[in-house]
Amino acid sequence: MRLKRHLPKCGQRGGRWESHRRVINGILFRQRTRVPWRDLPARFGKWKTAYERHRRWSADGMWDRIFQAVLADADATGCIHWSMVSVDSTSCRAHQNAAGARKKPPRVPGRRTPRQHRPDEGLGPSRGGLTCKIHLLGEGGCRPLAFLITPGQWGDAPQLVPVMERVRVARPDGGRPRTRPDHLGGDKAYSSRRNRRYLRRRQIKHTMPEPKNQRANRQRRGSRGGRPTGFDTTIYKRRNEVERTINALKNSRAVATRYDKRAYIFHGTVTVAAIRLWLRSLSE
């Protein structure tokens, strides 16, 4: 019922969108069990209908809009814990079926290229083969606020600013959307002068340990190296919340192992898993 008012209307002329409930249940079943689309049980209807609707909604941003609407509802009821937000990343092993996407950019009706499309398809080489990485921003209640898909070999520090820019929770009274948490926690992989300067400019308090090489470089420069970074061990203990968020997100087997060839489709799969986490917590 929470999703019904955010979905396209059913029963329109031409027979489009005959039913949403059965198709969405099929999408959730595949996302939880990572079963191939062709092996969806018959009770969910034709497998191609579920796949095409998931692909189309991933391409035109429908899943993203639903996710933002769910976040707005949660913020209106005070369910988002803005006091402490943590950032972390996780690698997802890509199945062999995820490789081999066409080099030509995909197209969708009404748009030249889908939303969240990446020319590299979010895949990169690693020791174990192809992987992709999810950079996640989780709030204090162990639920995702924003995420970003990149190739597996990309570093964490350069992705802090892009993932922070994706935080945009609408307000029920129509004012400016909220984009800043009260406090941000991260491990030493996110410690850099650029990231700390960005957070200070936006007046976001942060707790990140300083690596030994950065500390030695700052001390070597003397007064030009700047002041020592503050660090609170008690606040840093709450960074486990984003790790628990990642564990909950990876309970969806289609997220833990990537099977989607296109990056925008895998982004839609992760978004569906995030929506499911929020709906489950709001119904409790």
Phi, psi and chi 1 to 4 in degrees:
 res  aa     phi    psi   chi1   chi2   chi3   chi4
   1 MET       -  -30.7  -64.6  -61.1  -65.3      -
   2 ARG   -67.7  -28.1  -69.7 -179.3  178.5  -89.4
   3 LEU   -88.6  -19.6  -68.5 -179.5      -      -
   4 LYS   -58.7  -41.8 -175.5  176.0 -179.3 -179.7
   5 ARG   -76.3  -10.4   55.8 -165.4  177.0   94.7
   6 HIS  -100.0   -6.4  -55.5  -56.0      -      -
   7 LEU   -92.1  156.4  -63.2  173.6      -      -
   8 PRO   -61.4  150.1  -21.0   31.8      -      -
   9 LYS   -69.1  143.0  -65.9 -177.4  179.1 -179.8
  10 CYS   -94.6  166.8  -59.9      -      -      -
  11 GLY    70.6   26.0      -      -      -      -
  12 GLN   -77.4  169.7  -66.2 -178.4   -6.7      -
  13 ARG   -63.4  136.2 -175.0  176.3 -179.0 -179.5
  14 GLY    99.7   -6.2      -      -      -      -
  15 GLY    81.0   13.2      -      -      -      -
  16 ARG   -78.8  144.7 -171.0 -176.4 -179.9 -170.8
  17 TRP    56.5   59.3  -46.2  130.0      -      -
  18 GLU   -64.8  -40.1  -67.9 -176.5    0.1      -
  19 SER  -150.4  135.1  173.9      -      -      -
  20 HIS   -99.3  -36.5  -75.1  -46.0      -      -
  21 ARG   -60.3  -50.6  178.9 -179.9  -67.4  -86.9
  22 ARG   -65.9  -39.1 -175.7  169.8   63.8  170.6
  23 VAL   -68.7  -43.0  175.2      -      -      -
  24 ILE   -65.9  -36.2  -69.4  179.0      -      -
  25 ASN   -62.4  -37.5  -73.7  -22.5      -      -
  26 GLY   -66.6  -39.3      -      -      -      -
  27 ILE   -64.6  -42.5  -65.3  172.8      -      -
  28 LEU   -66.2  -36.4  -67.0  176.0      -      -
  29 PHE   -64.7  -44.1  179.8   84.8      -      -
  30 ARG   -66.7  -40.5 -178.5  -99.6  173.8 -175.7
  31 GLN   -66.5  -31.3  170.3 -106.0  -22.3      -
  32 ARG   -82.5  -35.1  179.5   66.0  179.8   87.1
  33 THR  -106.6   -8.6   62.0      -      -      -
  34 ARG    52.5   31.4   75.0  179.8 -179.4 -167.7
  35 VAL   -71.5  145.0   65.4      -      -      -
  36 PRO   -58.5  148.1  -24.7   33.2      -      -
  37 TRP   -56.6  -38.5  -73.4  104.7      -      -
  38 ARG   -68.3  -17.0  -66.6  177.6 -178.8  -89.0
  39 ASP  -100.7   15.2  -65.2  -19.8      -      -
  40 LEU   -61.1  137.5  -86.2  180.0      -      -
  41 PRO   -58.7  151.2  -24.7   33.8      -      -
  42 ALA   -65.6  -19.7      -      -      -      -
  43 ARG   -68.6  -13.5   64.9  177.7 -177.7  -88.2
  44 PHE   -95.6    7.1  -60.7  120.0      -      -
  45 GLY    85.8 -161.2      -      -      -      -
  46 LYS   -71.3  135.7  -64.4 -178.1  179.2  179.5
  47 TRP   -63.6  -35.5   70.3  -92.3      -      -
  48 LYS   -66.7  -31.3 -167.1  170.9 -178.6   59.5
  49 THR   -64.8  -44.6  -58.9      -      -      -
  50 ALA   -65.2  -42.7      -      -      -      -
  51 TYR   -65.4  -46.0  166.9   72.9      -      -
  52 GLU   -64.9  -37.2  -75.3  -64.3  -27.6      -
  53 ARG   -69.7  -39.1 -162.0  165.1  -56.8 -175.7
  54 HIS   -65.3  -41.7  175.8   62.0      -      -
  55 ARG   -66.0  -43.3 -175.9 -165.4   65.3   81.5
  56 ARG   -66.3  -43.1 -176.2 -178.6  -66.4  -88.5
  57 TRP   -70.7  -26.8  -73.5    1.4      -      -
  58 SER   -72.6  -32.3  -59.7      -      -      -
  59 ALA   -78.1  -42.1      -      -      -      -
  60 ASP   -91.6    3.0   61.5   11.5      -      -
  61 GLY    85.0   13.4      -      -      -      -
  62 MET   -63.7  -43.5  176.5   59.3   69.6      -
  63 TRP   -62.5  -37.6  -72.8  128.6      -      -
  64 ASP   -64.8  -40.9  -68.3  -29.3      -      -
  65 ARG   -66.4  -38.2  -69.0 -168.8  -69.5  -88.8
  66 ILE   -65.6  -40.8  -66.7  175.6      -      -
  67 PHE   -61.8  -43.4  179.8   55.4      -      -
  68 GLN   -65.5  -36.4  -66.1  -60.7  -35.6      -
  69 ALA   -66.8  -39.2      -      -      -      -
  70 VAL   -65.7  -39.3  171.6      -      -      -
  71 LEU   -63.7  -39.6  -72.5  180.0      -      -
  72 ALA   -63.6  -41.2      -      -      -      -
  73 ASP   -64.3  -39.6  -66.8  -16.5      -      -
  74 ALA   -67.5  -38.4      -      -      -      -
  75 ASP   -69.3  -34.1 -168.6   34.0      -      -
  76 ALA   -65.0  -29.8      -      -      -      -
  77 THR   -95.2    5.4   56.2      -      -      -
  78 GLY    74.8   26.5      -      -      -      -
  79 CYS   -89.7  -11.4  -66.8      -      -      -
  80 ILE   -89.4  127.0  -61.3 -178.2      -      -
  81 HIS   -92.7   93.0  -61.4 -130.3      -      -
  82 TRP   -80.3  -10.7  -67.1  100.6      -      -
  83 SER   -63.7  -31.1   59.3      -      -      -
  84 MET  -147.1  118.8 -179.3   62.9  178.3      -
  85 VAL  -122.8  135.5  172.6      -      -      -
  86 SER  -120.7  153.3  -57.1      -      -      -
  87 VAL  -123.2  142.0   61.4      -      -      -
  88 ASP  -163.1  172.0 -156.8   -5.8      -      -
  89 SER  -132.6  158.7   66.6      -      -      -
  90 THR  -143.9  144.2  179.8      -      -      -
  91 SER   -94.7  140.6  -64.5      -      -      -
  92 CYS  -118.7  121.9  -60.5      -      -      -
  93 ARG   -67.2  131.4  179.9   72.0  167.0   85.8
  94 ALA   -93.9  126.8      -      -      -      -
  95 HIS   -68.0  158.9 -168.0  -93.8      -      -
  96 GLN   -61.7  -25.0   59.3 -176.3    0.8      -
  97 ASN   -71.8  -15.4  -65.7  -20.7      -      -
  98 ALA   -79.8  -14.3      -      -      -      -
  99 ALA   -91.4  164.9      -      -      -      -
 100 GLY    90.2   20.9      -      -      -      -
 101 ALA   -69.0  150.6      -      -      -      -
 102 ARG   -64.8  142.2  -65.7 -178.5  180.0 -179.4
 103 LYS   -69.9  -24.7  -61.2  -61.1 -177.9 -177.6
 104 LYS   -71.3  130.8 -174.5  177.4 -180.0 -179.7
 105 PRO   -60.0  137.6  -21.0   32.1      -      -
 106 PRO   -71.3  158.5   27.3  -34.0      -      -
 107 ARG  -127.9  148.8  -68.9  175.8  176.4  -91.8
 108 VAL  -129.3  152.8  -67.5      -      -      -
 109 PRO   -59.3  129.6  -23.4   33.0      -      -
 110 GLY    87.9   -8.0      -      -      -      -
 111 ARG  -138.1  146.9  -64.0 -176.8   61.3   91.6
 112 ARG   -72.8  -47.6  -62.6 -172.8   60.5 -177.1
 113 THR  -133.3  150.8   55.0      -      -      -
 114 PRO   -68.2  158.5  -17.0   29.8      -      -
 115 ARG   -65.9  150.4  -70.2  171.6   57.0   91.8
 116 GLN    63.8   17.6  -47.8  -62.6  -18.7      -
 117 HIS   -74.9  139.9  170.5   65.2      -      -
 118 ARG  -126.7  132.0  -61.7 -177.8   59.6   95.6
 119 PRO   -60.5  -31.8  -22.9   33.1      -      -
 120 ASP   -85.2   -0.8   54.0   16.5      -      -
 121 GLU    58.2   17.9  -61.9  -59.7  -17.5      -
 122 GLY    67.1   25.4      -      -      -      -
 123 LEU  -118.1  141.0  -69.3  175.0      -      -
 124 GLY  -147.8  155.7      -      -      -      -
 125 PRO   -76.7  148.6   28.4  -33.4      -      -
 126 SER  -148.7 -177.2   65.3      -      -      -
 127 ARG   -62.8  -34.9  -66.9 -178.0 -179.8  179.6
 128 GLY   -91.6    1.3      -      -      -      -
 129 GLY   121.2 -155.6      -      -      -      -
 130 LEU   -74.5  136.2  -67.9  177.4      -      -
 131 THR  -140.7  161.5   57.4      -      -      -
 132 CYS  -129.8  163.2   70.0      -      -      -
 133 LYS  -127.1  138.5 -173.9  177.1  -74.7 -173.0
 134 ILE  -108.1  115.7  -57.1  175.9      -      -
 135 HIS   -93.7  115.8  -56.9  -92.1      -      -
 136 LEU  -118.7  140.9 -177.5   71.5      -      -
 137 LEU  -115.0  112.4 -160.0   68.4      -      -
 138 GLY  -112.3  144.2      -      -      -      -
 139 GLU   -91.8  178.1   50.4   93.9   46.3      -
 140 GLY   -62.9  -21.9      -      -      -      -
 141 GLY   -88.1   14.8      -      -      -      -
 142 CYS    62.8   45.5  -59.4      -      -      -
 143 ARG  -134.7  146.3  -67.2  157.9  -61.2 -167.9
 144 PRO   -75.8  140.6   25.4  -31.5      -      -
 145 LEU  -103.3  -37.6  -81.4  179.1      -      -
 146 ALA  -161.0  156.6      -      -      -      -
 147 PHE  -154.5  166.1   62.8   90.3      -      -
 148 LEU  -144.4  137.5  179.0   66.7      -      -
 149 ILE  -101.8  127.3  -52.7  -66.1      -      -
 150 THR  -138.1  166.3   64.2      -      -      -
 151 PRO   -60.5  155.9  -25.2   34.1      -      -
 152 GLY   -67.0  -24.2      -      -      -      -
 153 GLN   -89.5   -0.6   78.8  -82.7   14.4      -
 154 TRP   -73.5  145.0  -76.4   28.4      -      -
 155 GLY   -74.8  166.3      -      -      -      -
 156 ASP   -85.5  -42.0  -67.1  -14.7      -      -
 157 ALA   -59.0  -43.9      -      -      -      -
 158 PRO   -66.1  -14.3  -21.2   33.3      -      -
 159 GLN   -96.2    0.4  -49.6  -51.1  -40.2      -
 160 LEU   -66.0  -46.9  175.5   62.8      -      -
 161 VAL   -64.1  -47.3  175.3      -      -      -
 162 PRO   -59.5  -38.7  -25.2   34.4      -      -
 163 VAL   -74.5  -30.7   74.2      -      -      -
 164 MET   -68.6  -33.1  -74.0  -69.6  -64.1      -
 165 GLU   -69.5  -15.0  -65.3  -65.4  -28.4      -
 166 ARG   -84.8   -7.6  -70.0  173.7  176.7 -100.0
 167 VAL   -77.8  114.3  178.8      -      -      -
 168 ARG  -156.2   91.6 -164.8  174.4 -177.0   84.0
 169 VAL  -103.5  118.4  179.8      -      -      -
 170 ALA   -69.0  151.0      -      -      -      -
 171 ARG  -101.0  146.0  -61.0 -179.6 -174.0  -89.9
 172 PRO   -66.1  -26.7   23.4  -33.3      -      -
 173 ASP   -85.2    1.4   56.0   -1.9      -      -
 174 GLY    85.4   10.2      -      -      -      -
 175 GLY   -77.9 -166.2      -      -      -      -
 176 ARG   -66.6  140.1  -69.3 -175.4  177.4 -179.1
 177 PRO   -68.3  151.1   22.4  -32.1      -      -
 178 ARG   -82.5  130.8  178.0  156.9 -173.0  176.0
 179 THR  -128.1   -1.4   59.1      -      -      -
 180 ARG  -126.4  127.4  -64.8 -174.1  -55.3  169.3
 181 PRO   -80.7  169.6   29.8  -34.3      -      -
 182 ASP   -76.1  -36.4  -62.7  -26.1      -      -
 183 HIS  -146.6  145.1 -156.2  104.7      -      -
 184 LEU  -125.0  132.7  177.7   69.4      -      -
 185 GLY  -118.1  143.5      -      -      -      -
 186 GLY  -159.2  159.2      -      -      -      -
 187 ASP   -81.4 -177.9   57.2   16.3      -      -
 188 LYS   -68.2  -14.0   61.8 -178.0  179.5 -179.8
 189 ALA   -66.0  -22.7      -      -      -      -
 190 TYR   -97.6    2.3  -66.3   94.0      -      -
 191 SER   -80.2  115.7  176.4      -      -      -
 192 SER  -157.5  156.9   67.6      -      -      -
 193 ARG   -63.5  -36.4  -62.0 -177.1   64.8 -178.5
 194 ARG   -64.1  -45.9  171.7  178.0  175.2  -92.4
 195 ASN   -67.0  -41.8  -70.2  -19.0      -      -
 196 ARG   -66.8  -36.7  -65.9 -177.8 -173.3  -84.8
 197 ARG   -65.0  -40.0 -170.3 -177.3  -53.7  114.3
 198 TYR   -63.6  -43.2  168.2   80.5      -      -
 199 LEU   -69.3  -37.8  -65.7  172.9      -      -
 200 ARG   -66.7  -37.4  -75.3 -164.9  -62.5  -93.9
 201 ARG   -64.7  -34.0 -174.9  173.3   66.7 -108.4
 202 ARG   -90.8    4.8  -62.5 -165.5   60.5 -170.1
 203 GLN    58.9   45.5  -60.8  179.9   -0.3      -
 204 ILE  -109.0  117.9  -59.6  175.7      -      -
 205 LYS   -67.7  146.1  -61.7  179.1 -179.4  179.2
 206 HIS  -146.3  151.4   53.4  -81.8      -      -
 207 THR  -129.5  108.7  -60.0      -      -      -
 208 MET  -140.8  129.5  -61.8  178.2 -172.9      -
 209 PRO   -69.4  146.3   23.7  -32.3      -      -
 210 GLU   -94.4  124.0 -171.2  179.1   22.2      -
 211 PRO   -61.9  158.7  -20.6   31.6      -      -
 212 LYS   -63.0  -39.7  -67.7 -177.8  179.0  179.3
 213 ASN   -67.3  -36.6   59.3  -19.9      -      -
 214 GLN   -69.6  -37.7  -66.6 -177.1   10.3      -
 215 ARG   -65.5  -42.8 -172.8 -175.6  -51.4  115.2
 216 ALA   -65.8  -38.7      -      -      -      -
 217 ASN   -66.0  -39.3 -177.5   48.0      -      -
 218 ARG   -66.8  -41.5  174.1  177.8   52.9   78.2
 219 GLN   -69.1  -33.1  -66.2  174.3   -7.6      -
 220 ARG   -66.7  -31.6 -175.6  173.8   58.2 -108.0
 221 ARG   -80.2  -10.9  -62.6 -177.3   62.8 -173.4
 222 GLY    71.2 -133.6      -      -      -      -
 223 SER   -67.1  -23.8   59.9      -      -      -
 224 ARG   -75.9  -15.3  -66.0 -179.1  -59.4  172.6
 225 GLY   -78.1  -10.9      -      -      -      -
 226 GLY    91.0  177.7      -      -      -      -
 227 ARG   -79.9  155.9  -64.5  177.5  -62.0  176.0
 228 PRO   -63.3  145.6  -20.4   31.1      -      -
 229 THR   -77.4  139.6   59.4      -      -      -
 230 GLY   -75.8  148.3      -      -      -      -
 231 PHE  -149.4  126.2 -177.1   73.8      -      -
 232 ASP  -114.9  111.8 -168.5  -28.0      -      -
 233 THR   -65.5  -31.7   56.1      -      -      -
 234 THR   -67.1  -43.7  -56.6      -      -      -
 235 ILE   -68.9  -35.1  -63.4  178.9      -      -
 236 TYR   -65.6  -24.6 -172.9   70.1      -      -
 237 LYS   -63.4  -23.3  -69.2 -179.9 -180.0  179.5
 238 ARG   -77.1   -1.5  -66.6 -169.6   58.6 -175.2
 239 ARG   -67.2  -15.0 -159.2 -175.9   63.7   82.5
 240 ASN   -65.0  -15.4   70.6   87.9      -      -
 241 GLU   -65.0  -39.2  -64.8  168.2   -9.8      -
 242 VAL   -71.9  -31.1   68.1      -      -      -
 243 GLU   -67.3  -37.9  -62.7  176.2   -8.6      -
 244 ARG   -68.9  -32.7  -70.0  155.2   56.3 -166.5
 245 THR   -64.2  -41.6  -55.4      -      -      -
 246 ILE   -64.1  -41.0  -68.7  175.0      -      -
 247 ASN   -61.8  -42.0  -70.0  -23.0      -      -
 248 ALA   -65.8  -37.6      -      -      -      -
 249 LEU   -67.8  -36.5 -159.4   64.8      -      -
 250 LYS   -81.4   -0.9  -80.5 -167.0  167.2 -176.7
 251 ASN   -64.0  -22.4  -78.1  -24.6      -      -
 252 SER   -78.8  113.9  -59.3      -      -      -
 253 ARG   -69.4  -23.9  -56.2 -178.0   71.2 -177.2
 254 ALA   -74.1  -13.2      -      -      -      -
 255 VAL   -92.8  -41.0  175.9      -      -      -
 256 ALA   -62.0  -38.1      -      -      -      -
 257 THR  -124.3  124.1  -57.2      -      -      -
 258 ARG   -84.0  128.6  173.9  175.9  168.4  177.0
 259 TYR  -116.0  -12.4  -71.8   83.9      -      -
 260 ASP   -80.5  132.5  -58.5  -48.0      -      -
 261 LYS   -71.7  -43.4  -68.9 -178.4 -178.5  -67.2
 262 ARG   -87.5  141.9  -63.5  -67.3 -172.3  179.1
 263 ALA   -66.9  -36.9      -      -      -      -
 264 TYR   -69.8  -29.3   73.8   91.3      -      -
 265 ILE   -72.6  -41.1  -61.6 -179.3      -      -
 266 PHE   -65.6  -35.5 -177.9   66.3      -      -
 267 HIS   -60.9  -40.3 -175.5  -83.0      -      -
 268 GLY   -65.4  -35.4      -      -      -      -
 269 THR   -64.3  -43.5  -59.0      -      -      -
 270 VAL   -66.0  -37.1 -179.8      -      -      -
 271 THR   -64.3  -40.5  -53.9      -      -      -
 272 VAL   -62.1  -41.4  171.1      -      -      -
 273 ALA   -63.8  -39.2      -      -      -      -
 274 ALA   -66.6  -41.7      -      -      -      -
 275 ILE   -60.2  -40.5  -66.6  172.6      -      -
 276 ARG   -64.5  -39.4 -169.6  172.8 -170.1  174.2
 277 LEU   -62.0  -44.3  -72.0  179.4      -      -
 278 TRP   -67.8  -42.0  -85.3  105.3      -      -
 279 LEU   -65.0  -36.2  -67.4  180.0      -      -
 280 ARG   -65.8  -40.5 -175.7 -179.6  -58.3  173.5
 281 SER   -72.6  -34.3   62.7      -      -      -
 282 LEU   -72.2  -25.0  -68.3  176.6      -      -
 283 SER   -84.8  -10.2   60.6      -      -      -
 284 GLU   -76.2      -  -66.0  177.2   -6.1      -
